[in-house]
Amino acid sequence: MSETICRNLRISGRVQGVGYRWSLCAEAQRLGLCGWVRNRRDGSVEALVSGPVEAIDALVLWAHRGPSMARVDSVRCNEGNAGEMGTHAGFRQIATY
């Protein structure tokens, strides 16, 4: 059984208005991850993800590509705070921060 971890992702580039959040949410759900994704006012996208190491690694790889209309310049991946997950199960989009 794989260890469960929590990671915070910050994705920069042309990642708003191109379906990035929707696509990341769908990919995270496909991988069985929990957490959320949101736009940030600085033009980046932020995600907090929790799940097996292998699934998070797969999502981080996907995040470097994103959907076809996106242009990803950078993906920062740091240790996340599982306390920010809330009580909602699954993966969802939340309001801009």
MMTF fields as JSON, N, C-alpha, C and O atoms, coordinates in Angstrom:
{
  "mmtfVersion": "1.0.0",
  "mmtfProducer": "UNKNOWN",
  "numBonds": 387,
  "numAtoms": 388,
  "numGroups": 97,
  "numChains": 1,
  "numModels": 1,
  "chainsPerModel": [1],
  "groupsPerChain": [97],
  "chainIdList": ["A"],
  "bondAtomList": [4, 2, 8, 6, 12, 10, 16, 14, 20, 18, 24, 22, 28, 26, 32, 30, 36, 34, 40, 38, 44, 42, 48, 46, 52, 50, 56, 54, 60, 58, 64, 62, 68, 66, 72, 70, 76, 74, 80, 78, 84, 82, 88, 86, 92, 90, 96, 94, 100, 98, 104, 102, 108, 106, 112, 110, 116, 114, 120, 118, 124, 122, 128, 126, 132, 130, 136, 134, 140, 138, 144, 142, 148, 146, 152, 150, 156, 154, 160, 158, 164, 162, 168, 166, 172, 170, 176, 174, 180, 178, 184, 182, 188, 186, 192, 190, 196, 194, 200, 198, 204, 202, 208, 206, 212, 210, 216, 214, 220, 218, 224, 222, 228, 226, 232, 230, 236, 234, 240, 238, 244, 242, 248, 246, 252, 250, 256, 254, 260, 258, 264, 262, 268, 266, 272, 270, 276, 274, 280, 278, 284, 282, 288, 286, 292, 290, 296, 294, 300, 298, 304, 302, 308, 306, 312, 310, 316, 314, 320, 318, 324, 322, 328, 326, 332, 330, 336, 334, 340, 338, 344, 342, 348, 346, 352, 350, 356, 354, 360, 358, 364, 362, 368, 366, 372, 370, 376, 374, 380, 378, 384, 382],
  "bondOrderList": [1, 1, 1, 1, 1, 1, 1, 1, 1, 1, 1, 1, 1, 1, 1, 1, 1, 1, 1, 1, 1, 1, 1, 1, 1, 1, 1, 1, 1, 1, 1, 1, 1, 1, 1, 1, 1, 1, 1, 1, 1, 1, 1, 1, 1, 1, 1, 1, 1, 1, 1, 1, 1, 1, 1, 1, 1, 1, 1, 1, 1, 1, 1, 1, 1, 1, 1, 1, 1, 1, 1, 1, 1, 1, 1, 1, 1, 1, 1, 1, 1, 1, 1, 1, 1, 1, 1, 1, 1, 1, 1, 1, 1, 1, 1, 1],
  "groupList": [{"groupName": "MET", "atomNameList": ["N", "CA", "C", "O"], "elementList": ["N", "C", "C", "O"], "formalChargeList": [0, 0, 0, 0], "bondAtomList": [1, 0, 2, 1, 3, 2], "bondOrderList": [1, 1, 2], "singleLetterCode": "M", "chemCompType": "L-PEPTIDE LINKING"}, {"groupName": "SER", "atomNameList": ["N", "CA", "C", "O"], "elementList": ["N", "C", "C", "O"], "formalChargeList": [0, 0, 0, 0], "bondAtomList": [1, 0, 2, 1, 3, 2], "bondOrderList": [1, 1, 2], "singleLetterCode": "S", "chemCompType": "L-PEPTIDE LINKING"}, {"groupName": "GLU", "atomNameList": ["N", "CA", "C", "O"], "elementList": ["N", "C", "C", "O"], "formalChargeList": [0, 0, 0, 0], "bondAtomList": [1, 0, 2, 1, 3, 2], "bondOrderList": [1, 1, 2], "singleLetterCode": "E", "chemCompType": "L-PEPTIDE LINKING"}, {"groupName": "THR", "atomNameList": ["N", "CA", "C", "O"], "elementList": ["N", "C", "C", "O"], "formalChargeList": [0, 0, 0, 0], "bondAtomList": [1, 0, 2, 1, 3, 2], "bondOrderList": [1, 1, 2], "singleLetterCode": "T", "chemCompType": "L-PEPTIDE LINKING"}, {"groupName": "ILE", "atomNameList": ["N", "CA", "C", "O"], "elementList": ["N", "C", "C", "O"], "formalChargeList": [0, 0, 0, 0], "bondAtomList": [1, 0, 2, 1, 3, 2], "bondOrderList": [1, 1, 2], "singleLetterCode": "I", "chemCompType": "L-PEPTIDE LINKING"}, {"groupName": "CYS", "atomNameList": ["N", "CA", "C", "O"], "elementList": ["N", "C", "C", "O"], "formalChargeList": [0, 0, 0, 0], "bondAtomList": [1, 0, 2, 1, 3, 2], "bondOrderList": [1, 1, 2], "singleLetterCode": "C", "chemCompType": "L-PEPTIDE LINKING"}, {"groupName": "ARG", "atomNameList": ["N", "CA", "C", "O"], "elementList": ["N", "C", "C", "O"], "formalChargeList": [0, 0, 0, 0], "bondAtomList": [1, 0, 2, 1, 3, 2], "bondOrderList": [1, 1, 2], "singleLetterCode": "R", "chemCompType": "L-PEPTIDE LINKING"}, {"groupName": "ASN", "atomNameList": ["N", "CA", "C", "O"], "elementList": ["N", "C", "C", "O"], "formalChargeList": [0, 0, 0, 0], "bondAtomList": [1, 0, 2, 1, 3, 2], "bondOrderList": [1, 1, 2], "singleLetterCode": "N", "chemCompType": "L-PEPTIDE LINKING"}, {"groupName": "LEU", "atomNameList": ["N", "CA", "C", "O"], "elementList": ["N", "C", "C", "O"], "formalChargeList": [0, 0, 0, 0], "bondAtomList": [1, 0, 2, 1, 3, 2], "bondOrderList": [1, 1, 2], "singleLetterCode": "L", "chemCompType": "L-PEPTIDE LINKING"}, {"groupName": "GLY", "atomNameList": ["N", "CA", "C", "O"], "elementList": ["N", "C", "C", "O"], "formalChargeList": [0, 0, 0, 0], "bondAtomList": [1, 0, 2, 1, 3, 2], "bondOrderList": [1, 1, 2], "singleLetterCode": "G", "chemCompType": "PEPTIDE LINKING"}, {"groupName": "VAL", "atomNameList": ["N", "CA", "C", "O"], "elementList": ["N", "C", "C", "O"], "formalChargeList": [0, 0, 0, 0], "bondAtomList": [1, 0, 2, 1, 3, 2], "bondOrderList": [1, 1, 2], "singleLetterCode": "V", "chemCompType": "L-PEPTIDE LINKING"}, {"groupName": "GLN", "atomNameList": ["N", "CA", "C", "O"], "elementList": ["N", "C", "C", "O"], "formalChargeList": [0, 0, 0, 0], "bondAtomList": [1, 0, 2, 1, 3, 2], "bondOrderList": [1, 1, 2], "singleLetterCode": "Q", "chemCompType": "L-PEPTIDE LINKING"}, {"groupName": "TYR", "atomNameList": ["N", "CA", "C", "O"], "elementList": ["N", "C", "C", "O"], "formalChargeList": [0, 0, 0, 0], "bondAtomList": [1, 0, 2, 1, 3, 2], "bondOrderList": [1, 1, 2], "singleLetterCode": "Y", "chemCompType": "L-PEPTIDE LINKING"}, {"groupName": "TRP", "atomNameList": ["N", "CA", "C", "O"], "elementList": ["N", "C", "C", "O"], "formalChargeList": [0, 0, 0, 0], "bondAtomList": [1, 0, 2, 1, 3, 2], "bondOrderList": [1, 1, 2], "singleLetterCode": "W", "chemCompType": "L-PEPTIDE LINKING"}, {"groupName": "ALA", "atomNameList": ["N", "CA", "C", "O"], "elementList": ["N", "C", "C", "O"], "formalChargeList": [0, 0, 0, 0], "bondAtomList": [1, 0, 2, 1, 3, 2], "bondOrderList": [1, 1, 2], "singleLetterCode": "A", "chemCompType": "L-PEPTIDE LINKING"}, {"groupName": "ASP", "atomNameList": ["N", "CA", "C", "O"], "elementList": ["N", "C", "C", "O"], "formalChargeList": [0, 0, 0, 0], "bondAtomList": [1, 0, 2, 1, 3, 2], "bondOrderList": [1, 1, 2], "singleLetterCode": "D", "chemCompType": "L-PEPTIDE LINKING"}, {"groupName": "PRO", "atomNameList": ["N", "CA", "C", "O"], "elementList": ["N", "C", "C", "O"], "formalChargeList": [0, 0, 0, 0], "bondAtomList": [1, 0, 2, 1, 3, 2], "bondOrderList": [1, 1, 2], "singleLetterCode": "P", "chemCompType": "L-PEPTIDE LINKING"}, {"groupName": "HIS", "atomNameList": ["N", "CA", "C", "O"], "elementList": ["N", "C", "C", "O"], "formalChargeList": [0, 0, 0, 0], "bondAtomList": [1, 0, 2, 1, 3, 2], "bondOrderList": [1, 1, 2], "singleLetterCode": "H", "chemCompType": "L-PEPTIDE LINKING"}, {"groupName": "PHE", "atomNameList": ["N", "CA", "C", "O"], "elementList": ["N", "C", "C", "O"], "formalChargeList": [0, 0, 0, 0], "bondAtomList": [1, 0, 2, 1, 3, 2], "bondOrderList": [1, 1, 2], "singleLetterCode": "F", "chemCompType": "L-PEPTIDE LINKING"}],
  "groupTypeList": [0, 1, 2, 3, 4, 5, 6, 7, 8, 6, 4, 1, 9, 6, 10, 11, 9, 10, 9, 12, 6, 13, 1, 8, 5, 14, 2, 14, 11, 6, 8, 9, 8, 5, 9, 13, 10, 6, 7, 6, 6, 15, 9, 1, 10, 2, 14, 8, 10, 1, 9, 16, 10, 2, 14, 4, 15, 14, 8, 10, 8, 13, 14, 17, 6, 9, 16, 1, 0, 14, 6, 10, 15, 1, 10, 6, 5, 7, 2, 9, 7, 14, 9, 2, 0, 9, 3, 17, 14, 9, 18, 6, 11, 4, 14, 3, 12],
  "groupIdList": [1, 2, 3, 4, 5, 6, 7, 8, 9, 10, 11, 12, 13, 14, 15, 16, 17, 18, 19, 20, 21, 22, 23, 24, 25, 26, 27, 28, 29, 30, 31, 32, 33, 34, 35, 36, 37, 38, 39, 40, 41, 42, 43, 44, 45, 46, 47, 48, 49, 50, 51, 52, 53, 54, 55, 56, 57, 58, 59, 60, 61, 62, 63, 64, 65, 66, 67, 68, 69, 70, 71, 72, 73, 74, 75, 76, 77, 78, 79, 80, 81, 82, 83, 84, 85, 86, 87, 88, 89, 90, 91, 92, 93, 94, 95, 96, 97],
  "secStructList": [7, 7, 7, 3, 3, 3, 3, 3, 3, 3, 3, 3, 3, 3, 7, 1, 1, 1, 1, 2, 2, 2, 2, 2, 2, 2, 2, 2, 2, 2, 6, 6, 7, 3, 3, 3, 3, 3, 3, 7, 6, 6, 1, 7, 3, 3, 3, 3, 3, 3, 3, 3, 2, 2, 2, 2, 2, 2, 2, 2, 2, 2, 2, 2, 2, 7, 1, 6, 6, 7, 3, 3, 3, 3, 3, 3, 3, 3, 3, 7, 7, 4, 4, 4, 1, 7, 1, 7, 7, 1, 3, 3, 3, 7, 7, 7, 7],
  "xCoordList": [0.835, 0.0, 0.88, 1.903, 0.484, 1.282, 0.997, -0.112, 2.018, 1.894, 0.994, 1.058, 0.154, -0.678, 0.048, 0.508, 0.144, 0.823, -0.093, -1.139, 0.31, -0.432, 0.548, 1.621, 0.174, 1.029, 0.233, -0.951, 0.927, 0.37, 1.071, 2.3, 0.285, 0.834, 0.495, -0.613, 1.45, 1.202, 1.659, 2.834, 0.722, 0.993, 0.908, -0.093, 1.957, 2.014, 2.125, 2.581, 1.702, 1.721, 0.36, -0.326, -0.035, -1.392, -2.271, -2.497, -2.761, -3.486, -4.883, -5.6, -5.263, -6.634, -7.355, -6.776, -8.64, -9.438, -9.194, -9.611, -8.517, -8.199, -8.664, -8.28, -9.484, -9.998, -9.031, -9.192, -8.022, -7.008, -7.605, -7.38, -8.359, -8.937, -9.846, -9.753, -10.72, -11.651, -10.882, -11.204, -9.852, -9.064, -8.271, -8.192, -7.679, -6.93, -7.874, -7.519, -9.055, -10.053, -10.419, -10.476, -10.662, -11.024, -9.878, -10.115, -8.637, -7.48, -7.284, -6.99, -7.443, -7.31, -8.38, -8.098, -9.597, -10.668, -10.364, -10.585, -9.858, -9.503, -8.435, -8.444, -7.512, -6.431, -6.846, -6.066, -8.078, -8.576, -8.047, -8.002, -7.644, -7.101, -8.2, -9.296, -7.898, -8.788, -8.161, -6.944, -9.015, -8.502, -9.303, -10.499, -8.615, -9.286, -8.317, -7.097, -8.905, -8.139, -8.86, -10.088, -8.077, -8.676, -7.759, -6.547, -8.366, -7.601, -7.111, -7.733, -5.985, -5.496, -5.499, -5.355, -5.663, -5.763, -4.499, -4.547, -3.369, -2.116, -2.01, -0.997, -3.057, -3.062, -2.622, -2.681, -2.182, -1.768, -2.949, -4.039, -2.717, -3.687, -3.031, -1.844, -3.812, -3.317, -4.149, -5.363, -3.492, -4.199, -3.615, -2.407, -4.481, -4.081, -4.568, -5.768, -3.641, -3.991, -3.474, -2.395, -4.271, -3.916, -4.211, -5.238, -3.3, -3.493, -2.186, -1.183, -2.191, -0.986, 0.119, -0.156, 1.355, 2.505, 2.475, 2.687, 2.215, 2.252, 1.2, 1.466, 0.016, -1.058, -0.715, -0.967, -0.147, 0.239, 1.369, 1.363, 2.341, 3.416, 2.846, 3.313, 1.846, 1.21, 0.503, 0.558, -0.164, -0.848, 0.157, -0.084, 1.279, 2.309, 2.861, 3.074, 3.095, 3.532, 2.497, 2.84, 1.222, 0.141, 0.113, -0.092, 0.32, 0.249, 1.259, 1.012, 2.384, 3.382, 2.895, 3.386, 1.935, 1.351, 0.055, -0.11, -0.87, -2.191, -2.993, -2.581, -4.15, -4.979, -4.323, -3.381, -4.823, -4.173, -4.061, -3.106, -4.992, -4.953, -4.038, -3.758, -3.575, -2.728, -1.276, -0.838, -0.55, 0.905, 1.459, 1.348, 2.039, 2.553, 4.007, 4.852, 4.291, 5.666, 6.368, 7.559, 5.627, 6.247, 5.204, 4.037, 5.655, 4.838, 5.69, 6.729, 5.242, 5.925, 5.147, 3.923, 5.849, 5.227, 5.874, 7.069, 5.07, 5.557, 4.7, 3.603, 5.212, 4.421, 3.148, 3.193, 2.021, 0.734, 0.292, 0.813, -0.674, -1.253, -2.6, -3.571, -2.663, -3.902, -5.041, -6.208, -4.726, -5.753, -6.558, -7.658, -6.028, -6.733, -7.688, -8.375, -7.736, -8.603, -10.081, -10.903, -10.415, -11.823, -12.395, -11.657, -13.704, -14.354, -14.929, -15.485, -14.802, -15.351, -14.515, -13.292, -15.147, -14.44, -14.325, -15.127, -13.368, -13.201, -12.403, -11.705, -12.515, -11.753, -12.717, -13.642, -12.506, -13.464, -12.77, -11.625, -13.478, -13.021, -13.59, -14.743, -12.767, -13.257, -13.043, -12.445, -13.537, -13.516, -12.09, -11.169, -11.949, -10.683, -10.195, -10.984, -8.875, -8.259, -7.327, -6.701],
  "yCoordList": [-1.184, 0.0, 1.248, 1.293, 2.242, 3.447, 4.462, 4.544, 5.219, 6.301, 7.408, 7.727, 7.992, 9.131, 10.416, 10.581, 11.33, 12.608, 13.751, 13.528, 14.977, 16.177, 17.146, 17.409, 17.677, 18.617, 19.842, 19.758, 20.987, 22.236, 22.532, 22.585, 22.725, 23.028, 24.454, 24.922, 25.154, 26.471, 26.397, 26.155, 26.606, 26.481, 27.869, 28.567, 28.267, 29.583, 29.438, 28.415, 30.48, 30.502, 30.964, 31.727, 30.496, 30.789, 29.634, 28.657, 29.779, 28.693, 29.102, 28.297, 30.336, 30.755, 31.053, 31.604, 30.676, 30.897, 29.876, 30.081, 28.77, 27.743, 26.355, 25.357, 26.278, 25.0, 24.249, 23.049, 24.951, 24.271, 23.711, 22.545, 24.521, 24.039, 22.85, 21.849, 22.948, 21.848, 20.586, 19.505, 20.724, 19.563, 18.971, 17.749, 19.825, 19.317, 18.596, 17.551, 19.132, 18.506, 17.118, 16.151, 17.023, 15.739, 14.732, 13.556, 15.185, 14.291, 13.834, 12.663, 14.738, 14.38, 13.366, 12.425, 13.558, 12.605, 11.245, 10.212, 11.244, 9.995, 9.24, 8.01, 9.985, 9.387, 9.036, 8.444, 9.402, 9.079, 9.983, 9.583, 11.203, 12.136, 12.962, 13.104, 13.497, 14.412, 15.801, 15.942, 16.837, 18.189, 19.183, 19.004, 20.252, 21.325, 22.03, 21.9, 22.777, 23.608, 24.941, 24.999, 26.026, 27.355, 28.27, 28.062, 29.278, 30.356, 31.27, 31.371, 31.937, 32.972, 34.293, 34.33, 35.363, 36.69, 37.091, 37.974, 36.449, 36.767, 36.077, 36.216, 35.327, 34.654, 33.2, 32.502, 32.738, 31.345, 30.474, 30.974, 29.177, 28.203, 27.509, 27.185, 27.283, 26.612, 25.366, 25.369, 24.302, 23.072, 22.512, 22.575, 21.969, 21.238, 19.813, 19.574, 18.871, 17.483, 16.527, 16.714, 15.51, 14.494, 13.13, 12.932, 12.19, 10.841, 10.083, 10.53, 8.932, 8.12, 8.849, 9.585, 8.637, 9.276, 9.108, 10.075, 7.899, 7.627, 8.443, 8.944, 8.577, 9.338, 10.827, 11.497, 11.345, 12.761, 13.004, 14.012, 12.093, 12.227, 12.273, 13.055, 11.446, 11.433, 12.753, 13.263, 13.316, 14.6, 15.723, 16.6, 15.708, 16.735, 16.65, 17.683, 15.453, 15.304, 15.877, 16.588, 15.558, 16.087, 17.617, 18.283, 18.173, 19.63, 20.382, 21.527, 19.763, 20.41, 20.559, 21.42, 19.729, 19.818, 20.606, 21.585, 20.17, 20.783, 20.475, 19.659, 21.132, 20.934, 21.583, 22.364, 21.258, 21.676, 23.191, 23.652, 23.977, 25.432, 26.128, 27.318, 25.419, 26.023, 26.109, 25.372, 27.032, 27.108, 27.184, 28.217, 26.119, 26.049, 26.495, 25.918, 27.535, 28.018, 27.357, 27.056, 27.129, 26.5, 25.815, 26.208, 24.785, 24.085, 23.989, 23.329, 24.649, 24.537, 23.536, 23.617, 22.617, 21.58, 21.608, 21.346, 21.929, 21.996, 21.116, 20.703, 20.836, 20.079, 20.862, 22.071, 20.169, 20.809, 20.611, 19.756, 21.413, 21.332, 20.625, 21.214, 19.376, 18.601, 19.249, 18.974, 20.101, 20.814, 21.776, 22.17, 22.161, 23.064, 22.318, 22.944, 21.009, 20.201, 20.446, 20.41, 20.692, 20.781, 19.385, 18.401, 19.309, 18.024, 17.402, 16.305, 18.081, 17.601, 16.449, 16.563, 15.351, 14.214, 14.443, 15.18, 13.839, 13.956, 15.184, 15.773, 15.566, 16.693, 17.674, 17.273, 18.973, 19.978, 21.289, 21.519, 22.141, 23.503, 24.402, 24.251, 25.345, 26.297, 27.717, 27.921, 28.691, 30.102, 30.65, 30.205, 31.624, 32.322, 32.932, 33.385, 32.93, 33.494, 34.614, 35.23],
  "zCoordList": [0.0, 0.0, 0.0, 0.684, -0.757, -0.922, 0.184, 0.712, 0.512, 1.483, 0.929, -0.258, 1.791, 1.406, 1.778, 2.908, 0.804, 1.026, 0.605, -0.004, 0.934, 0.548, -0.097, 0.446, -1.261, -1.983, -2.43, -2.757, -2.431, -2.942, -4.262, -4.321, -5.323, -6.646, -7.019, -6.757, -7.634, -8.218, -9.659, -9.938, -10.578, -12.003, -12.625, -12.461, -13.338, -13.97, -15.482, -15.993, -16.183, -17.638, -18.129, -17.449, -19.321, -19.804, -19.321, -20.035, -18.076, -17.434, -16.963, -16.369, -17.226, -16.919, -18.222, -19.158, -18.27, -19.469, -20.567, -21.706, -20.236, -21.233, -20.791, -21.4, -19.741, -19.256, -18.362, -18.135, -17.85, -17.037, -15.747, -15.423, -15.009, -13.741, -13.972, -13.262, -14.953, -15.242, -15.58, -15.087, -16.431, -16.85, -15.697, -15.566, -14.853, -13.709, -12.751, -12.204, -12.545, -11.67, -12.212, -11.452, -13.497, -14.113, -13.987, -13.709, -14.191, -14.088, -12.644, -12.402, -11.689, -10.274, -9.867, -9.125, -10.352, -10.057, -10.672, -10.041, -11.904, -12.58, -11.793, -11.746, -11.174, -10.396, -8.963, -8.218, -8.577, -7.243, -6.142, -4.978, -6.5, -5.52, -4.854, -5.396, -3.691, -2.979, -2.998, -3.117, -2.878, -2.78, -3.58, -3.811, -4.007, -4.741, -5.691, -5.586, -6.617, -7.548, -7.663, -7.616, -7.814, -7.954, -8.764, -8.835, -9.367, -9.987, -8.877, -7.82, -9.131, -8.226, -8.975, -10.197, -8.237, -8.863, -9.622, -10.477, -9.316, -10.02, -11.378, -12.065, -11.775, -13.075, -13.028, -14.04, -11.869, -11.738, -11.321, -11.041, -11.285, -10.785, -9.598, -9.638, -8.539, -7.345, -7.097, -7.3, -6.66, -6.31, -5.022, -4.793, -4.195, -3.001, -3.196, -3.323, -3.22, -3.543, -2.47, -1.907, -2.21, -1.232, -1.83, -2.479, -1.605, -2.102, -2.149, -1.592, -2.813, -2.925, -3.698, -4.646, -3.284, -3.919, -5.436, -6.167, -5.915, -7.358, -8.109, -9.201, -7.531, -8.182, -8.214, -9.215, -7.135, -7.116, -8.108, -8.815, -8.17, -9.166, -10.58, -11.409, -10.863, -12.191, -12.462, -13.581, -11.447, -11.633, -11.868, -12.697, -11.152, -11.35, -12.774, -13.409, -13.281, -14.672, -15.634, -16.578, -15.384, -16.22, -16.147, -17.162, -14.948, -14.745, -15.604, -15.983, -15.915, -16.769, -18.216, -18.946, -18.631, -19.983, -19.947, -20.675, -19.087, -19.028, -20.273, -21.098, -20.415, -21.613, -22.832, -22.698, -23.999, -25.246, -25.42, -26.046, -24.896, -25.073, -24.068, -24.216, -23.064, -22.025, -22.491, -23.374, -21.869, -22.019, -20.599, -19.939, -20.146, -18.783, -18.768, -19.452, -17.974, -17.824, -16.644, -16.716, -15.551, -14.383, -13.512, -13.476, -12.814, -11.822, -10.557, -10.545, -9.506, -8.21, -7.358, -7.255, -6.764, -5.946, -4.567, -4.426, -3.548, -2.176, -1.284, -1.662, -0.1, 0.863, 1.167, 1.396, 1.168, 1.433, 2.866, 3.583, 3.274, 4.609, 4.495, 4.021, 4.922, 4.819, 5.595, 5.314, 6.562, 7.314, 6.459, 6.844, 5.304, 4.393, 3.461, 2.654, 3.561, 2.698, 2.976, 2.06, 4.225, 4.593, 4.76, 4.813, 4.843, 5.088, 3.824, 3.873, 2.703, 1.437, 0.902, 0.822, 0.537, -0.064, -1.57, -2.144, -2.195, -3.634, -4.021, -3.196, -5.292, -5.827, -6.459, -7.165, -6.208, -6.691, -7.025, -6.636, -7.75, -8.013, -6.927, -6.523, -6.455, -5.451, -5.969, -7.026, -5.216, -5.641, -5.758, -5.074, -6.645, -6.858, -5.546, -4.717, -5.384, -4.184, -4.58, -3.718]
}
